[in-house]
Amino acid sequence: MSDLRARQFTTSDFRNFDFIFVMDKENRRNVESLRPAGNTTPVELFAPLAAEGAADEVPDPYYSRDFDGCLDLLESAAIGLQRKIS
């Protein structure tokens, strides 16, 4: 995984991926603003995939300082994503 790096979202991501998940509503607005005409790739919030609808959005732990809680939410949502695509 050493070659993985964070990068800016691009319009080609709509073409290259079947699903696009974002952390909060502002991310969703920003991503949707780049959507090419006619593209139907879903852009969904990631947190609602967590067990029992734990949250609507993933809080930024830089501001909340709840890094462990954020990680727990992300791990739970990742399990939900695995169920969704299985």
Secondary structure, DSSP 4 states (H G I P E B T S, - for coil): -TT-------THHHHH-S-EEESSHHHHHHHHTTPPTT----EEESGGGSGGG--SS---HHHH--HHHHHHHHHHHHHHHHHHH-
